[in-house]
Amino acid sequence: MFDNLTDRLSGTFRKLTGKAKLTEANIQDALSEVRRALLEADVALSVVKYFVERVSLRAVGQEVSSSLTPGQAFIKIVQAELESIMGTANSELDLKAAPPAVVLMAGLQGAGKTTTAAKLARWLKNDVKKSVMVVSADVYRPAAIQQLQTLALEVDVEFFASDSSQTPAAIATAALAEAKRKFVDVLIVDTAGRLAIDQEMMAEIQQLHKLLNPVETLFVVDAMTGQDAANSAKAFNEALPLTGVVLTKADGDARGGAALSVRHITGKPIKFIGMGEKMDALEPFYPDRIASRILGMGDMLSLIEQAEKKVDKVKAAKLARKIKKGKGFDLEDFKEQLGQMQSMGGVASIMDKMPGLGALPPGAAKMVDDSKFRQMEAIINSMTPRERTNPDALNGSRKRRITTGSGTQIQDLNRLLKQHKQMQKVMKKMKGGNMANMMRGLGGMQGPGGGGGFPGGPGQFPRS
């Protein structure tokens, strides 16, 4: 996400390096670049104008402190203003109501409303420890009700059965009564979407809103529609008292125009951001962390939180003990590490949150190809337990059997073995817990050419 914008802004900031002072001349040059970058990112024109004016006002003539270069001072101003237009802080769901607290989902067809309802239910159940019921009041789209039922089963929350022969109002009334009877904490109501905003759609959802009196009315919108996302959110907000916005499909949006436009145009906070198709790919929206990602500074807080939730601590501790005792790092361990990275959203997701992305060559982040990691797993899965613990025993015939079984080539297997060897060297440096040695080892893997190193830095990631 934001790859294009990050690349452009990083280049702009580099041009300011070495200047003694932020003057009107060098600031205006930088702001022209920033303006172009934002417009290319499909940020609404009114937002671009406001943003550039604010940055200019704060930056022109500002003396650079002894600890900051002009480039750093400018970045600091840009970061503060990015946070400001996106909302400065995470806006949490307001669930302070007599149970059940009703959350009404609104939006156009195709935005991912039903999937988001299930993702939100999972997040409320796992992260906020609430009991959740979901219901579909979409009686127009074929299989909409069945889709929500399937997803509710997947995320293990209550599903209230409805039927396309019922009216949305009748469904909502019955679901609310059932949620009260079962003492459910939160009732999530999925509503019908249309291909475009129309009076009939607005009248129906206004009726549901009046009937349910929800504590949260969330507008679900596709991030890839750019500034159109902000415009449709504004139209909904004029007809319905929205409390927040959920941006979906943000992982497929390299521009970021919606994230930077929605709050400024609607006045409503972005509460969640969808970063993938999996049910756990919904994150609370933190403007400060997103601003940091846009500027190539990474998002270590989100990365740490992700690791806390998704990394298997028992397996990690077991591997640490094994390494500390000097028992080596075999292909089974290697496969385990690949799996841990995949559980955190893949290398592209991890890399997006790592500091220093702005220092990489333009477009480097886009070269990451997680399918290569899945290919590595397939190769290891085609080996026998003995081959995994002793890869040196792999001869020509064994290699042919493994590549045939995994649908790969001999060079793919050889590349995997080379990367495993390099990881073994790094792990040996960890024997006795010597973290400094390990870091030096990682640094050594990023040498000239970087052809075969384990994906640990620029040029080391599997490419598409």
Contacts in CASP RR format, 6 or more apart in sequence:
PFRMAT RR
TARGET T0000
AUTHOR 0000-0000-0000
METHOD contacts of the structure
MODEL  1
MFDNLTDRLSGTFRKLTGKAKLTEANIQDALSEVRRALLEADVALSVVKY
FVERVSLRAVGQEVSSSLTPGQAFIKIVQAELESIMGTANSELDLKAAPP
AVVLMAGLQGAGKTTTAAKLARWLKNDVKKSVMVVSADVYRPAAIQQLQT
LALEVDVEFFASDSSQTPAAIATAALAEAKRKFVDVLIVDTAGRLAIDQE
MMAEIQQLHKLLNPVETLFVVDAMTGQDAANSAKAFNEALPLTGVVLTKA
DGDARGGAALSVRHITGKPIKFIGMGEKMDALEPFYPDRIASRILGMGDM
LSLIEQAEKKVDKVKAAKLARKIKKGKGFDLEDFKEQLGQMQSMGGVASI
MDKMPGLGALPPGAAKMVDDSKFRQMEAIINSMTPRERTNPDALNGSRKR
RITTGSGTQIQDLNRLLKQHKQMQKVMKKMKGGNMANMMRGLGGMQGPGG
GGGFPGGPGQFPRS
1 250 0 8 1.000
1 251 0 8 1.000
1 252 0 8 1.000
1 253 0 8 1.000
1 254 0 8 1.000
1 256 0 8 1.000
1 275 0 8 1.000
1 293 0 8 1.000
1 352 0 8 1.000
2 41 0 8 1.000
2 254 0 8 1.000
2 255 0 8 1.000
2 256 0 8 1.000
2 259 0 8 1.000
2 290 0 8 1.000
2 293 0 8 1.000
2 294 0 8 1.000
3 254 0 8 1.000
3 363 0 8 1.000
3 365 0 8 1.000
3 366 0 8 1.000
4 37 0 8 1.000
4 40 0 8 1.000
4 41 0 8 1.000
4 254 0 8 1.000
4 255 0 8 1.000
5 37 0 8 1.000
5 38 0 8 1.000
5 40 0 8 1.000
5 41 0 8 1.000
5 255 0 8 1.000
5 256 0 8 1.000
5 294 0 8 1.000
6 293 0 8 1.000
6 294 0 8 1.000
6 295 0 8 1.000
6 296 0 8 1.000
6 357 0 8 1.000
6 358 0 8 1.000
6 365 0 8 1.000
7 358 0 8 1.000
7 362 0 8 1.000
7 363 0 8 1.000
8 33 0 8 1.000
8 36 0 8 1.000
8 37 0 8 1.000
8 40 0 8 1.000
9 33 0 8 1.000
9 34 0 8 1.000
9 37 0 8 1.000
9 78 0 8 1.000
9 294 0 8 1.000
9 295 0 8 1.000
9 296 0 8 1.000
10 295 0 8 1.000
10 296 0 8 1.000
10 358 0 8 1.000
10 359 0 8 1.000
10 362 0 8 1.000
11 33 0 8 1.000
11 362 0 8 1.000
12 30 0 8 1.000
12 33 0 8 1.000
12 34 0 8 1.000
12 37 0 8 1.000
13 30 0 8 1.000
13 71 0 8 1.000
13 74 0 8 1.000
13 75 0 8 1.000
13 295 0 8 1.000
15 29 0 8 1.000
15 30 0 8 1.000
15 33 0 8 1.000
16 22 0 8 1.000
16 26 0 8 1.000
16 30 0 8 1.000
16 69 0 8 1.000
16 70 0 8 1.000
16 71 0 8 1.000
16 74 0 8 1.000
17 69 0 8 1.000
17 70 0 8 1.000
17 71 0 8 1.000
18 69 0 8 1.000
18 70 0 8 1.000
18 71 0 8 1.000
19 26 0 8 1.000
19 69 0 8 1.000
19 70 0 8 1.000
19 71 0 8 1.000
20 64 0 8 1.000
20 70 0 8 1.000
21 61 0 8 1.000
21 63 0 8 1.000
21 64 0 8 1.000
21 70 0 8 1.000
22 59 0 8 1.000
22 60 0 8 1.000
22 61 0 8 1.000
22 62 0 8 1.000
22 63 0 8 1.000
22 64 0 8 1.000
22 70 0 8 1.000
22 73 0 8 1.000
22 74 0 8 1.000
23 60 0 8 1.000
23 61 0 8 1.000
24 60 0 8 1.000
24 61 0 8 1.000
26 70 0 8 1.000
27 56 0 8 1.000
27 59 0 8 1.000
27 60 0 8 1.000
27 61 0 8 1.000
27 74 0 8 1.000
28 56 0 8 1.000
30 74 0 8 1.000
31 52 0 8 1.000
31 55 0 8 1.000
31 56 0 8 1.000
34 51 0 8 1.000
34 52 0 8 1.000
34 55 0 8 1.000
34 78 0 8 1.000
35 48 0 8 1.000
35 52 0 8 1.000
38 47 0 8 1.000
38 48 0 8 1.000
38 51 0 8 1.000
38 52 0 8 1.000
38 257 0 8 1.000
38 260 0 8 1.000
39 45 0 8 1.000
39 48 0 8 1.000
40 255 0 8 1.000
41 255 0 8 1.000
41 256 0 8 1.000
41 257 0 8 1.000
41 260 0 8 1.000
42 226 0 8 1.000
42 227 0 8 1.000
42 255 0 8 1.000
42 256 0 8 1.000
42 257 0 8 1.000
42 258 0 8 1.000
43 51 0 8 1.000
43 227 0 8 1.000
43 256 0 8 1.000
43 257 0 8 1.000
43 260 0 8 1.000
43 261 0 8 1.000
44 227 0 8 1.000
44 230 0 8 1.000
44 231 0 8 1.000
44 257 0 8 1.000
44 261 0 8 1.000
44 264 0 8 1.000
44 265 0 8 1.000
46 264 0 8 1.000
46 265 0 8 1.000
47 85 0 8 1.000
47 230 0 8 1.000
47 260 0 8 1.000
47 261 0 8 1.000
47 264 0 8 1.000
47 265 0 8 1.000
50 85 0 8 1.000
50 264 0 8 1.000
51 81 0 8 1.000
51 82 0 8 1.000
51 85 0 8 1.000
51 260 0 8 1.000
54 81 0 8 1.000
54 84 0 8 1.000
55 77 0 8 1.000
55 78 0 8 1.000
55 81 0 8 1.000
58 77 0 8 1.000
58 80 0 8 1.000
58 81 0 8 1.000
59 73 0 8 1.000
59 74 0 8 1.000
59 77 0 8 1.000
62 73 0 8 1.000
62 77 0 8 1.000
64 70 0 8 1.000
64 73 0 8 1.000
65 73 0 8 1.000
68 76 0 8 1.000
75 295 0 8 1.000
78 295 0 8 1.000
79 291 0 8 1.000
79 292 0 8 1.000
79 295 0 8 1.000
79 297 0 8 1.000
82 260 0 8 1.000
82 287 0 8 1.000
82 290 0 8 1.000
82 291 0 8 1.000
82 294 0 8 1.000
82 295 0 8 1.000
83 287 0 8 1.000
83 288 0 8 1.000
83 291 0 8 1.000
85 260 0 8 1.000
85 263 0 8 1.000
85 264 0 8 1.000
86 259 0 8 1.000
86 260 0 8 1.000
86 263 0 8 1.000
86 270 0 8 1.000
86 285 0 8 1.000
86 287 0 8 1.000
86 290 0 8 1.000
86 291 0 8 1.000
87 263 0 8 1.000
87 269 0 8 1.000
87 270 0 8 1.000
87 287 0 8 1.000
88 287 0 8 1.000
88 288 0 8 1.000
89 286 0 8 1.000
89 287 0 8 1.000
89 288 0 8 1.000
90 271 0 8 1.000
90 284 0 8 1.000
90 285 0 8 1.000
90 286 0 8 1.000
90 287 0 8 1.000
91 244 0 8 1.000
91 269 0 8 1.000
91 270 0 8 1.000
91 271 0 8 1.000
91 285 0 8 1.000
92 271 0 8 1.000
92 284 0 8 1.000
93 103 0 8 1.000
93 124 0 8 1.000
93 128 0 8 1.000
93 215 0 8 1.000
93 216 0 8 1.000
93 271 0 8 1.000
94 215 0 8 1.000
94 216 0 8 1.000
94 243 0 8 1.000
95 101 0 8 1.000
95 128 0 8 1.000
95 130 0 8 1.000
95 185 0 8 1.000
95 186 0 8 1.000
95 215 0 8 1.000
95 216 0 8 1.000
96 215 0 8 1.000
97 215 0 8 1.000
99 179 0 8 1.000
99 180 0 8 1.000
99 183 0 8 1.000
99 184 0 8 1.000
99 185 0 8 1.000
99 186 0 8 1.000
100 133 0 8 1.000
100 176 0 8 1.000
100 179 0 8 1.000
100 180 0 8 1.000
100 184 0 8 1.000
100 185 0 8 1.000
100 186 0 8 1.000
100 187 0 8 1.000
101 185 0 8 1.000
101 186 0 8 1.000
101 187 0 8 1.000
101 215 0 8 1.000
101 216 0 8 1.000
102 176 0 8 1.000
102 186 0 8 1.000
102 187 0 8 1.000
102 189 0 8 1.000
102 212 0 8 1.000
102 213 0 8 1.000
102 214 0 8 1.000
102 215 0 8 1.000
102 216 0 8 1.000
103 120 0 8 1.000
103 186 0 8 1.000
103 187 0 8 1.000
103 188 0 8 1.000
103 189 0 8 1.000
103 214 0 8 1.000
103 215 0 8 1.000
103 216 0 8 1.000
103 217 0 8 1.000
103 218 0 8 1.000
104 189 0 8 1.000
104 191 0 8 1.000
104 205 0 8 1.000
104 208 0 8 1.000
104 209 0 8 1.000
104 212 0 8 1.000
104 214 0 8 1.000
104 216 0 8 1.000
104 217 0 8 1.000
104 218 0 8 1.000
105 113 0 8 1.000
105 116 0 8 1.000
105 117 0 8 1.000
105 120 0 8 1.000
105 188 0 8 1.000
105 189 0 8 1.000
105 190 0 8 1.000
105 191 0 8 1.000
105 218 0 8 1.000
105 220 0 8 1.000
106 113 0 8 1.000
106 191 0 8 1.000
106 205 0 8 1.000
106 217 0 8 1.000
106 218 0 8 1.000
106 219 0 8 1.000
106 220 0 8 1.000
106 236 0 8 1.000
106 240 0 8 1.000
106 242 0 8 1.000
107 113 0 8 1.000
107 191 0 8 1.000
107 193 0 8 1.000
107 219 0 8 1.000
107 220 0 8 1.000
107 221 0 8 1.000
107 232 0 8 1.000
107 236 0 8 1.000
108 193 0 8 1.000
108 194 0 8 1.000
108 195 0 8 1.000
108 196 0 8 1.000
108 197 0 8 1.000
108 221 0 8 1.000
108 222 0 8 1.000
108 232 0 8 1.000
109 141 0 8 1.000
109 192 0 8 1.000
109 193 0 8 1.000
109 194 0 8 1.000
109 195 0 8 1.000
110 193 0 8 1.000
110 222 0 8 1.000
111 220 0 8 1.000
111 221 0 8 1.000
111 222 0 8 1.000
111 248 0 8 1.000
112 220 0 8 1.000
112 222 0 8 1.000
112 248 0 8 1.000
112 249 0 8 1.000
113 190 0 8 1.000
113 191 0 8 1.000
113 193 0 8 1.000
113 220 0 8 1.000
114 136 0 8 1.000
114 138 0 8 1.000
114 144 0 8 1.000
114 147 0 8 1.000
114 148 0 8 1.000
114 151 0 8 1.000
114 190 0 8 1.000
115 151 0 8 1.000
115 248 0 8 1.000
115 277 0 8 1.000
116 220 0 8 1.000
116 246 0 8 1.000
116 248 0 8 1.000
116 272 0 8 1.000
116 274 0 8 1.000
116 282 0 8 1.000
117 134 0 8 1.000
117 148 0 8 1.000
117 151 0 8 1.000
117 188 0 8 1.000
117 190 0 8 1.000
118 134 0 8 1.000
118 148 0 8 1.000
118 151 0 8 1.000
118 152 0 8 1.000
118 154 0 8 1.000
118 155 0 8 1.000
118 157 0 8 1.000
118 279 0 8 1.000
119 155 0 8 1.000
119 274 0 8 1.000
119 279 0 8 1.000
119 280 0 8 1.000
119 281 0 8 1.000
119 282 0 8 1.000
120 188 0 8 1.000
120 218 0 8 1.000
120 246 0 8 1.000
120 272 0 8 1.000
120 282 0 8 1.000
121 132 0 8 1.000
121 134 0 8 1.000
121 152 0 8 1.000
121 155 0 8 1.000
121 157 0 8 1.000
121 186 0 8 1.000
121 188 0 8 1.000
122 155 0 8 1.000
122 156 0 8 1.000
122 157 0 8 1.000
122 279 0 8 1.000
122 280 0 8 1.000
122 282 0 8 1.000
123 272 0 8 1.000
123 282 0 8 1.000
124 130 0 8 1.000
124 132 0 8 1.000
124 185 0 8 1.000
124 186 0 8 1.000
125 131 0 8 1.000
125 132 0 8 1.000
125 155 0 8 1.000
125 156 0 8 1.000
125 157 0 8 1.000
130 185 0 8 1.000
130 186 0 8 1.000
131 158 0 8 1.000
131 183 0 8 1.000
131 184 0 8 1.000
131 185 0 8 1.000
131 186 0 8 1.000
132 157 0 8 1.000
132 158 0 8 1.000
132 184 0 8 1.000
132 185 0 8 1.000
132 186 0 8 1.000
132 187 0 8 1.000
132 188 0 8 1.000
133 157 0 8 1.000
133 158 0 8 1.000
133 159 0 8 1.000
133 160 0 8 1.000
133 175 0 8 1.000
133 178 0 8 1.000
133 179 0 8 1.000
133 182 0 8 1.000
133 184 0 8 1.000
133 186 0 8 1.000
133 187 0 8 1.000
133 188 0 8 1.000
134 148 0 8 1.000
134 151 0 8 1.000
134 152 0 8 1.000
134 157 0 8 1.000
134 158 0 8 1.000
134 159 0 8 1.000
134 160 0 8 1.000
134 187 0 8 1.000
134 188 0 8 1.000
134 189 0 8 1.000
134 190 0 8 1.000
135 148 0 8 1.000
135 159 0 8 1.000
135 160 0 8 1.000
135 162 0 8 1.000
135 171 0 8 1.000
135 172 0 8 1.000
135 175 0 8 1.000
135 187 0 8 1.000
135 188 0 8 1.000
135 189 0 8 1.000
135 190 0 8 1.000
136 144 0 8 1.000
136 145 0 8 1.000
136 147 0 8 1.000
136 148 0 8 1.000
136 149 0 8 1.000
136 162 0 8 1.000
136 171 0 8 1.000
136 190 0 8 1.000
137 162 0 8 1.000
137 168 0 8 1.000
137 171 0 8 1.000
137 172 0 8 1.000
137 189 0 8 1.000
137 190 0 8 1.000
137 191 0 8 1.000
137 192 0 8 1.000
137 208 0 8 1.000
138 144 0 8 1.000
138 145 0 8 1.000
138 168 0 8 1.000
138 190 0 8 1.000
138 191 0 8 1.000
138 192 0 8 1.000
138 193 0 8 1.000
139 145 0 8 1.000
139 162 0 8 1.000
139 163 0 8 1.000
139 164 0 8 1.000
139 165 0 8 1.000
139 166 0 8 1.000
139 167 0 8 1.000
139 168 0 8 1.000
139 171 0 8 1.000
139 192 0 8 1.000
140 164 0 8 1.000
140 192 0 8 1.000
140 193 0 8 1.000
141 192 0 8 1.000
141 193 0 8 1.000
144 190 0 8 1.000
144 192 0 8 1.000
145 161 0 8 1.000
145 162 0 8 1.000
145 163 0 8 1.000
145 164 0 8 1.000
148 159 0 8 1.000
148 190 0 8 1.000
149 159 0 8 1.000
149 161 0 8 1.000
151 279 0 8 1.000
152 158 0 8 1.000
152 159 0 8 1.000
153 159 0 8 1.000
154 279 0 8 1.000
155 279 0 8 1.000
158 182 0 8 1.000
158 184 0 8 1.000
160 174 0 8 1.000
160 175 0 8 1.000
160 178 0 8 1.000
160 179 0 8 1.000
162 171 0 8 1.000
162 174 0 8 1.000
162 175 0 8 1.000
163 171 0 8 1.000
168 191 0 8 1.000
168 192 0 8 1.000
168 204 0 8 1.000
168 207 0 8 1.000
168 208 0 8 1.000
169 207 0 8 1.000
169 208 0 8 1.000
169 211 0 8 1.000
172 189 0 8 1.000
172 208 0 8 1.000
172 211 0 8 1.000
172 212 0 8 1.000
173 211 0 8 1.000
175 187 0 8 1.000
175 189 0 8 1.000
176 187 0 8 1.000
176 212 0 8 1.000
179 187 0 8 1.000
189 208 0 8 1.000
189 212 0 8 1.000
189 214 0 8 1.000
191 204 0 8 1.000
191 205 0 8 1.000
191 208 0 8 1.000
192 201 0 8 1.000
192 204 0 8 1.000
193 201 0 8 1.000
194 201 0 8 1.000
197 232 0 8 1.000
197 235 0 8 1.000
197 236 0 8 1.000
202 239 0 8 1.000
202 240 0 8 1.000
205 239 0 8 1.000
205 240 0 8 1.000
206 239 0 8 1.000
206 240 0 8 1.000
209 217 0 8 1.000
209 240 0 8 1.000
209 241 0 8 1.000
215 243 0 8 1.000
216 243 0 8 1.000
216 244 0 8 1.000
217 240 0 8 1.000
217 241 0 8 1.000
217 242 0 8 1.000
217 243 0 8 1.000
217 244 0 8 1.000
218 242 0 8 1.000
218 243 0 8 1.000
218 244 0 8 1.000
218 245 0 8 1.000
218 246 0 8 1.000
218 271 0 8 1.000
218 272 0 8 1.000
219 233 0 8 1.000
219 236 0 8 1.000
219 237 0 8 1.000
219 242 0 8 1.000
219 244 0 8 1.000
219 245 0 8 1.000
219 246 0 8 1.000
219 268 0 8 1.000
220 245 0 8 1.000
220 246 0 8 1.000
220 248 0 8 1.000
221 229 0 8 1.000
221 232 0 8 1.000
221 233 0 8 1.000
221 245 0 8 1.000
221 246 0 8 1.000
221 247 0 8 1.000
221 248 0 8 1.000
221 258 0 8 1.000
221 262 0 8 1.000
222 229 0 8 1.000
222 248 0 8 1.000
222 249 0 8 1.000
222 258 0 8 1.000
223 229 0 8 1.000
223 247 0 8 1.000
223 248 0 8 1.000
223 249 0 8 1.000
223 250 0 8 1.000
223 252 0 8 1.000
223 253 0 8 1.000
223 256 0 8 1.000
223 257 0 8 1.000
223 258 0 8 1.000
223 259 0 8 1.000
223 273 0 8 1.000
223 274 0 8 1.000
224 249 0 8 1.000
224 252 0 8 1.000
224 253 0 8 1.000
224 258 0 8 1.000
225 232 0 8 1.000
225 258 0 8 1.000
226 253 0 8 1.000
226 255 0 8 1.000
226 256 0 8 1.000
226 257 0 8 1.000
226 258 0 8 1.000
226 261 0 8 1.000
227 257 0 8 1.000
227 258 0 8 1.000
227 261 0 8 1.000
229 247 0 8 1.000
229 257 0 8 1.000
229 258 0 8 1.000
229 261 0 8 1.000
229 262 0 8 1.000
230 258 0 8 1.000
230 261 0 8 1.000
230 262 0 8 1.000
230 264 0 8 1.000
230 265 0 8 1.000
230 266 0 8 1.000
231 265 0 8 1.000
233 242 0 8 1.000
233 245 0 8 1.000
233 262 0 8 1.000
233 265 0 8 1.000
233 266 0 8 1.000
233 268 0 8 1.000
234 265 0 8 1.000
234 266 0 8 1.000
236 242 0 8 1.000
237 266 0 8 1.000
237 267 0 8 1.000
237 268 0 8 1.000
242 266 0 8 1.000
242 268 0 8 1.000
243 268 0 8 1.000
243 271 0 8 1.000
244 268 0 8 1.000
244 269 0 8 1.000
244 270 0 8 1.000
244 271 0 8 1.000
245 262 0 8 1.000
245 263 0 8 1.000
245 266 0 8 1.000
245 268 0 8 1.000
245 269 0 8 1.000
245 270 0 8 1.000
245 271 0 8 1.000
246 270 0 8 1.000
246 271 0 8 1.000
246 272 0 8 1.000
246 273 0 8 1.000
246 274 0 8 1.000
246 282 0 8 1.000
247 258 0 8 1.000
247 259 0 8 1.000
247 262 0 8 1.000
247 270 0 8 1.000
247 272 0 8 1.000
247 273 0 8 1.000
247 274 0 8 1.000
247 285 0 8 1.000
248 274 0 8 1.000
249 274 0 8 1.000
249 276 0 8 1.000
250 256 0 8 1.000
250 258 0 8 1.000
250 259 0 8 1.000
250 273 0 8 1.000
250 274 0 8 1.000
250 275 0 8 1.000
250 276 0 8 1.000
251 274 0 8 1.000
251 275 0 8 1.000
251 276 0 8 1.000
251 281 0 8 1.000
251 349 0 8 1.000
254 366 0 8 1.000
259 270 0 8 1.000
259 273 0 8 1.000
259 285 0 8 1.000
259 290 0 8 1.000
262 268 0 8 1.000
262 270 0 8 1.000
263 269 0 8 1.000
263 270 0 8 1.000
269 285 0 8 1.000
270 285 0 8 1.000
270 287 0 8 1.000
271 284 0 8 1.000
271 285 0 8 1.000
272 282 0 8 1.000
272 283 0 8 1.000
272 284 0 8 1.000
272 285 0 8 1.000
273 282 0 8 1.000
273 283 0 8 1.000
273 284 0 8 1.000
273 285 0 8 1.000
273 290 0 8 1.000
274 281 0 8 1.000
274 282 0 8 1.000
274 283 0 8 1.000
275 281 0 8 1.000
275 282 0 8 1.000
275 283 0 8 1.000
275 349 0 8 1.000
280 310 0 8 1.000
281 345 0 8 1.000
283 302 0 8 1.000
286 301 0 8 1.000
286 302 0 8 1.000
289 299 0 8 1.000
289 301 0 8 1.000
289 302 0 8 1.000
290 299 0 8 1.000
292 298 0 8 1.000
292 299 0 8 1.000
293 299 0 8 1.000
293 352 0 8 1.000
293 353 0 8 1.000
293 357 0 8 1.000
295 358 0 8 1.000
296 355 0 8 1.000
296 356 0 8 1.000
296 357 0 8 1.000
296 358 0 8 1.000
297 355 0 8 1.000
297 356 0 8 1.000
297 357 0 8 1.000
297 358 0 8 1.000
298 352 0 8 1.000
298 353 0 8 1.000
298 354 0 8 1.000
298 355 0 8 1.000
298 356 0 8 1.000
298 357 0 8 1.000
299 352 0 8 1.000
299 353 0 8 1.000
300 353 0 8 1.000
300 354 0 8 1.000
300 355 0 8 1.000
302 353 0 8 1.000
303 344 0 8 1.000
303 350 0 8 1.000
303 353 0 8 1.000
303 354 0 8 1.000
306 344 0 8 1.000
306 345 0 8 1.000
306 353 0 8 1.000
307 344 0 8 1.000
310 340 0 8 1.000
310 343 0 8 1.000
310 344 0 8 1.000
311 340 0 8 1.000
311 343 0 8 1.000
311 344 0 8 1.000
312 340 0 8 1.000
312 343 0 8 1.000
315 336 0 8 1.000
315 340 0 8 1.000
316 340 0 8 1.000
319 333 0 8 1.000
319 336 0 8 1.000
319 337 0 8 1.000
322 328 0 8 1.000
322 329 0 8 1.000
322 333 0 8 1.000
323 329 0 8 1.000
323 427 0 8 1.000
323 430 0 8 1.000
323 431 0 8 1.000
323 433 0 8 1.000
324 430 0 8 1.000
324 431 0 8 1.000
324 432 0 8 1.000
324 433 0 8 1.000
326 428 0 8 1.000
326 431 0 8 1.000
328 424 0 8 1.000
328 427 0 8 1.000
328 428 0 8 1.000
329 420 0 8 1.000
329 423 0 8 1.000
329 424 0 8 1.000
329 427 0 8 1.000
329 428 0 8 1.000
330 388 0 8 1.000
330 389 0 8 1.000
330 390 0 8 1.000
330 391 0 8 1.000
331 380 0 8 1.000
331 383 0 8 1.000
331 387 0 8 1.000
331 388 0 8 1.000
331 389 0 8 1.000
331 391 0 8 1.000
331 420 0 8 1.000
332 380 0 8 1.000
332 385 0 8 1.000
332 388 0 8 1.000
332 389 0 8 1.000
334 376 0 8 1.000
334 380 0 8 1.000
334 420 0 8 1.000
334 423 0 8 1.000
335 376 0 8 1.000
335 377 0 8 1.000
335 380 0 8 1.000
335 381 0 8 1.000
335 388 0 8 1.000
337 423 0 8 1.000
338 373 0 8 1.000
338 376 0 8 1.000
338 377 0 8 1.000
339 373 0 8 1.000
339 377 0 8 1.000
341 347 0 8 1.000
341 350 0 8 1.000
341 373 0 8 1.000
342 370 0 8 1.000
342 373 0 8 1.000
342 374 0 8 1.000
344 350 0 8 1.000
346 370 0 8 1.000
346 373 0 8 1.000
347 368 0 8 1.000
347 370 0 8 1.000
347 373 0 8 1.000
347 455 0 8 1.000
347 461 0 8 1.000
347 462 0 8 1.000
348 365 0 8 1.000
348 368 0 8 1.000
348 370 0 8 1.000
351 357 0 8 1.000
351 365 0 8 1.000
351 368 0 8 1.000
351 461 0 8 1.000
352 365 0 8 1.000
357 365 0 8 1.000
360 458 0 8 1.000
361 458 0 8 1.000
364 458 0 8 1.000
364 459 0 8 1.000
367 459 0 8 1.000
367 461 0 8 1.000
367 463 0 8 1.000
367 464 0 8 1.000
368 455 0 8 1.000
368 461 0 8 1.000
368 462 0 8 1.000
368 463 0 8 1.000
368 464 0 8 1.000
369 461 0 8 1.000
369 462 0 8 1.000
369 463 0 8 1.000
369 464 0 8 1.000
370 462 0 8 1.000
371 462 0 8 1.000
371 464 0 8 1.000
372 462 0 8 1.000
372 463 0 8 1.000
373 455 0 8 1.000
373 462 0 8 1.000
375 406 0 8 1.000
375 408 0 8 1.000
375 412 0 8 1.000
376 416 0 8 1.000
376 419 0 8 1.000
378 406 0 8 1.000
378 407 0 8 1.000
378 408 0 8 1.000
379 402 0 8 1.000
379 403 0 8 1.000
379 406 0 8 1.000
379 408 0 8 1.000
379 412 0 8 1.000
379 413 0 8 1.000
379 416 0 8 1.000
380 388 0 8 1.000
380 416 0 8 1.000
381 406 0 8 1.000
382 401 0 8 1.000
382 402 0 8 1.000
382 403 0 8 1.000
382 405 0 8 1.000
382 406 0 8 1.000
383 391 0 8 1.000
383 402 0 8 1.000
386 393 0 8 1.000
387 393 0 8 1.000
387 394 0 8 1.000
387 398 0 8 1.000
387 402 0 8 1.000
391 417 0 8 1.000
391 420 0 8 1.000
394 402 0 8 1.000
394 413 0 8 1.000
394 417 0 8 1.000
399 410 0 8 1.000
399 413 0 8 1.000
400 410 0 8 1.000
402 413 0 8 1.000
403 409 0 8 1.000
403 410 0 8 1.000
403 412 0 8 1.000
403 413 0 8 1.000
415 452 0 8 1.000
418 452 0 8 1.000
418 453 0 8 1.000
419 452 0 8 1.000
419 453 0 8 1.000
419 454 0 8 1.000
419 455 0 8 1.000
420 454 0 8 1.000
422 445 0 8 1.000
422 452 0 8 1.000
422 453 0 8 1.000
422 454 0 8 1.000
423 454 0 8 1.000
425 441 0 8 1.000
426 438 0 8 1.000
426 441 0 8 1.000
426 442 0 8 1.000
426 445 0 8 1.000
426 454 0 8 1.000
427 438 0 8 1.000
429 437 0 8 1.000
429 438 0 8 1.000
429 440 0 8 1.000
429 441 0 8 1.000
430 437 0 8 1.000
430 438 0 8 1.000
442 456 0 8 1.000
445 453 0 8 1.000
445 454 0 8 1.000
445 456 0 8 1.000
445 460 0 8 1.000
446 453 0 8 1.000
446 456 0 8 1.000
446 457 0 8 1.000
446 458 0 8 1.000
446 459 0 8 1.000
446 460 0 8 1.000
449 459 0 8 1.000
450 459 0 8 1.000
450 460 0 8 1.000
451 459 0 8 1.000
451 460 0 8 1.000
452 460 0 8 1.000
453 460 0 8 1.000
454 460 0 8 1.000
455 461 0 8 1.000
455 462 0 8 1.000
END
